């Protein structure tokens, strides 16, 4: 089981960049698939980027080519590099740890979220 804390959010102008970090504590971090979700005011939470323990990635169409998810298992940290930011990227971003295949689902966890605001 892991506990997650996001950081790196803030205010950025359109076209700018931010790098979000998600620090994990607990055991077996490298075995978890890691995801970034976001939720804008009045909207459903959506999956932005996913990274499996094997290194495979996937992205929402809206961020593909602009966002990059990565992890540093030695630091127990997952990142979301966000470039060419748009106003529609404004949301609270959440880190999520997905329980490894075959493990109880309640081994997964969520961070508390970090606000990203893209505005001029």
C-alpha positions as CSV (number, residue, x, y, z in Angstrom):
1,X,0.0,0.0,0.0
2,X,1.2,3.5,-0.8
3,X,0.4,7.0,0.2
4,X,0.6,9.8,-2.4
5,X,1.2,13.5,-2.1
6,X,1.1,15.8,-5.2
7,X,3.0,19.0,-5.7
8,X,4.0,21.4,-8.4
9,X,0.7,23.0,-9.3
10,X,0.2,26.7,-9.7
11,X,-0.6,29.5,-12.0
12,X,0.9,29.5,-15.5
13,X,0.2,31.4,-18.7
14,X,-1.1,29.8,-21.8
15,X,1.8,28.1,-23.7
16,X,3.7,27.7,-20.5
17,X,4.9,24.6,-18.7
18,X,4.5,22.9,-15.3
19,X,5.9,19.7,-13.9
20,X,3.8,18.0,-11.3
21,X,5.3,15.5,-8.9
22,X,3.7,12.7,-6.9
23,X,5.7,11.4,-4.0
24,X,4.8,8.0,-2.8
25,X,5.5,6.4,0.6
26,X,5.0,2.8,1.4
27,X,6.0,-0.5,-0.1
28,X,6.3,-1.8,-3.6
29,X,6.0,1.4,-5.4
30,X,7.6,0.0,-8.6
31,X,4.8,-2.6,-8.8
32,X,2.0,-0.1,-9.1
33,X,0.6,1.4,-12.2
34,X,0.5,5.1,-11.8
35,X,-2.1,7.5,-13.2
36,X,-2.8,11.2,-13.4
37,X,-6.4,12.4,-13.3
38,X,-7.8,15.8,-13.4
39,X,-11.1,17.4,-12.6
40,X,-12.2,20.8,-13.7
41,X,-15.0,22.7,-11.9
42,X,-18.4,21.2,-12.7
43,X,-16.9,18.4,-14.8
44,X,-16.2,14.7,-14.4
45,X,-12.8,13.5,-13.2
46,X,-10.9,12.2,-16.2
47,X,-7.9,10.1,-16.8
48,X,-5.1,12.3,-18.3
49,X,-2.1,9.9,-18.4
50,X,-1.3,6.4,-17.3
51,X,2.0,4.6,-16.7
52,X,2.2,0.9,-16.0
53,X,4.9,-0.8,-13.9
54,X,6.3,-2.1,-17.1
55,X,6.8,1.4,-18.6
56,X,3.9,1.6,-21.0
57,X,2.1,4.9,-21.3
58,X,-1.2,6.2,-22.5
59,X,-2.7,9.7,-22.7
60,X,-6.0,11.4,-23.2
61,X,-6.3,12.7,-26.7
62,X,-6.6,16.2,-25.4
63,X,-3.1,16.1,-23.9
64,X,-1.3,13.8,-26.2
65,X,1.9,15.4,-27.5
66,X,1.9,18.0,-24.8
67,X,2.0,16.0,-21.5
68,X,4.5,13.3,-20.5
69,X,4.1,10.9,-17.6
70,X,7.3,9.4,-16.1
71,X,8.5,7.7,-12.9
72,X,11.6,7.4,-10.9
73,X,11.3,4.3,-8.9
74,X,14.5,5.1,-6.9
75,X,12.8,8.2,-5.7
76,X,9.3,6.7,-5.4
77,X,8.0,9.5,-7.5
78,X,5.9,9.9,-10.6
79,X,5.8,13.1,-12.7
80,X,3.6,14.8,-15.2
81,X,5.4,17.2,-17.4
82,X,2.9,19.6,-19.0
83,X,3.9,21.7,-21.9
84,X,2.1,24.1,-24.2
85,X,-0.6,24.5,-21.6
86,X,-4.0,25.7,-22.5
87,X,-6.8,27.3,-20.5
88,X,-8.8,24.1,-20.8
89,X,-6.0,22.3,-18.8
90,X,-7.1,24.2,-15.7
91,X,-8.2,21.6,-13.1
92,X,-7.2,19.9,-10.0
93,X,-4.8,17.2,-10.8
94,X,-4.7,13.9,-8.9
95,X,-2.2,11.2,-8.7
96,X,-3.5,7.7,-8.5
97,X,-1.7,4.4,-7.7
98,X,-3.4,1.4,-9.3
99,X,-3.1,-1.9,-7.4
100,X,-1.0,-4.5,-9.3
101,X,-2.8,-7.2,-11.1
102,X,-3.9,-9.9,-8.6
103,X,-3.6,-7.6,-5.6
104,X,-6.7,-6.4,-3.6
105,X,-8.2,-3.3,-5.2
106,X,-8.0,-1.4,-1.9
107,X,-4.2,-1.4,-2.2
108,X,-4.7,1.5,-4.6
109,X,-4.7,5.0,-3.4
110,X,-5.2,8.7,-4.4
111,X,-3.4,11.9,-3.6
112,X,-5.1,15.0,-2.3
113,X,-4.7,16.9,-5.6
114,X,-2.9,20.0,-6.8
115,X,-4.4,22.9,-8.5
116,X,-3.3,23.9,-12.0
117,X,-4.6,27.2,-13.4
118,X,-3.7,28.3,-16.9
119,X,-4.6,31.9,-17.4
120,X,-3.2,35.1,-18.8
